[in-house]
């Protein structure tokens, strides 16, 4: 899989976390340490996905893309946002954006995600 990162992550560990977290969402490969036990994920189903176990189960349903291109990754305080494009194995593309709310300003644990495709 090809991953093209954003230039926004150069000197910003928080922006890098937002980018890495998004790649984990888009590939379905995430470890539990990056999410709150009570994480909420909105926008990928009719009802919000609540809780770490439910979140990780939902990620298992994601298909590995051919490529992920990150356009922008930003963070400030307890929030972050990212936009990009996913290319699936069949060649179809999907634009996406994820908005994050972190548990603390260190931005190393996600409490809430709102996703848009």
Phi, psi and omega in degrees: 000139179263131176237121177252109184279167178275149175284353180289350188264357186315298183248018184237103177300327179292318176296321178298319178298315179302316179295311181297320179297319179295318177300320178296320177297312186290334179263345182079015183246094184225148173260153186292337184298340183270358183234149175290151176300333182252026182309144176238133180234116181248148172104350181255351177212173182294331178239150179300145173269124186236131177101148184299316181296316179296321178298311181295324176296319179296323180294329180298339181277350181286144178264140179295124179280166173286321184207151173229126176244117179269122180272308182221139173225119182226157176207153176200124181060237183261017180228156176209161179210153181209144174230154180184192182224138175248137174249120180278168181300330180276003178093349179290143179250153178220123175279148180212163172213142176233134175248131185242145169238125183267160179288327178218168183292345176297338175059050177237006179213126186266130178260327184211142178228136170239121184247144180227133177229000000 
